[in-house]
Amino acid sequence: QVQLVESGGGLVQPGGSLRLSCAASGRVFSISVIMGWYRQAPGKERELVADITSSGSTNYADSVKGRFTISRDNAKKIVYLQMNSLKPEDTAVYYCHYARVYWGQGTQVTVSS
């Protein structure tokens, strides 16, 4: 089992920034596994935001390229998502994943003036 706990969500004005964190734990956790973030807005399907491999290779959704940065600290078992220049359309619940098998409980991000 792998447990994932997200934090860092909240309410921010358009153009603002937030940093999400995802702390992983569990007996079967491996740093060799891809991790990342998805999000789900009301009435929409869950969509990929960004992934990162153990070696640091990244993949981003087109809608967040140039604004969001994913990173990971393998020693601490934490994955981060730095979100800059936030837009109202970024409003969603953000979920951390481990190999797209294990998921966190989600953290709400609301971008509004």
C-alpha positions as CSV (number, residue, x, y, z in Angstrom):
1,Q,0.0,0.0,0.0
2,V,1.0,3.6,-0.7
3,Q,-0.5,6.5,1.1
4,L,-0.5,10.0,-0.4
5,V,-1.4,13.2,1.4
6,E,-1.8,16.5,-0.5
7,S,-1.6,19.9,1.0
8,G,-1.2,23.5,-0.1
9,G,-4.5,24.2,-1.8
10,G,-6.6,27.3,-1.1
11,L,-8.2,30.4,-2.5
12,V,-6.0,32.7,-4.6
13,Q,-6.7,35.6,-6.9
14,P,-6.1,35.4,-10.7
15,G,-2.4,35.8,-11.4
16,G,-1.4,34.5,-8.0
17,S,0.6,31.4,-7.1
18,L,0.2,28.3,-5.0
19,R,2.5,25.4,-4.3
20,L,0.9,22.0,-3.7
21,S,2.8,19.2,-1.9
22,C,2.1,15.4,-1.9
23,A,3.8,13.4,0.8
24,A,4.0,9.6,0.1
25,S,4.5,6.8,2.5
26,G,3.9,3.0,2.7
27,R,5.7,-0.3,2.7
28,V,5.7,-0.8,-1.0
29,F,6.7,2.8,-2.0
30,S,9.4,2.9,-4.7
31,I,11.2,6.0,-5.9
32,S,11.4,4.4,-9.3
33,V,7.7,5.0,-10.0
34,I,6.2,7.9,-11.9
35,M,4.2,10.3,-9.8
36,G,2.2,13.4,-10.7
37,W,-1.0,15.5,-10.5
38,Y,-4.4,15.3,-12.0
39,R,-7.3,17.7,-11.4
40,Q,-11.1,17.6,-11.6
41,A,-13.3,20.6,-12.0
42,P,-17.0,20.5,-11.3
43,G,-18.9,18.7,-14.0
44,K,-15.7,17.7,-15.8
45,E,-13.6,14.5,-16.1
46,R,-10.4,14.2,-14.2
47,E,-7.5,15.4,-16.4
48,L,-3.7,15.2,-16.3
49,V,-1.9,18.2,-15.0
50,A,1.7,17.0,-14.9
51,D,3.8,13.9,-14.4
52,I,7.4,13.3,-13.3
53,T,9.6,10.2,-13.4
54,S,12.1,9.2,-10.9
55,S,14.9,10.7,-13.1
56,G,13.1,14.0,-13.3
57,S,11.6,13.8,-16.8
58,T,8.4,15.8,-16.9
59,N,5.2,15.9,-18.9
60,Y,2.6,18.7,-18.8
61,A,-0.8,19.4,-20.0
62,D,-0.8,22.1,-22.7
63,S,-3.0,24.3,-20.6
64,V,-0.4,24.6,-17.8
65,K,2.8,24.6,-19.8
66,G,5.0,27.6,-18.9
67,R,2.9,28.3,-15.7
68,F,3.2,25.1,-13.6
69,T,6.3,23.3,-12.5
70,I,6.4,19.8,-11.1
71,S,9.3,18.5,-9.0
72,R,10.1,15.7,-6.6
73,D,12.3,15.0,-3.7
74,N,12.9,11.3,-3.7
75,A,14.7,11.3,-0.3
76,K,11.7,13.0,1.3
77,K,9.1,11.1,-0.9
78,I,7.4,14.4,-1.8
79,V,6.1,15.7,-5.1
80,Y,5.5,19.4,-5.6
81,L,3.4,21.4,-8.0
82,Q,4.4,25.1,-8.2
83,M,1.5,26.9,-9.9
84,N,2.1,30.5,-11.1
85,S,-0.1,32.9,-13.1
86,L,-3.2,31.1,-11.9
87,K,-6.4,31.5,-13.9
88,P,-10.1,30.9,-12.9
89,E,-10.1,27.9,-15.2
90,D,-7.5,26.3,-13.0
91,T,-10.1,26.0,-10.3
92,A,-10.4,22.3,-9.4
93,V,-9.7,19.6,-6.9
94,Y,-6.1,18.5,-7.4
95,Y,-5.1,14.9,-6.9
96,C,-1.7,13.4,-6.5
97,H,-1.1,9.9,-7.9
98,Y,1.5,7.2,-7.6
99,A,1.8,5.2,-10.8
100,R,-1.9,6.1,-11.5
101,V,-2.7,3.3,-9.1
102,Y,-2.8,5.1,-5.7
103,W,-4.4,8.5,-5.3
104,G,-4.5,11.1,-2.6
105,Q,-7.7,12.6,-1.1
106,G,-7.4,15.8,-3.2
107,T,-6.9,19.4,-2.3
108,Q,-9.2,22.2,-3.5
109,V,-7.7,25.1,-5.5
110,T,-10.0,28.0,-6.2
111,V,-8.9,30.9,-8.3
112,S,-11.2,33.8,-8.0
113,S,-11.3,37.6,-7.3
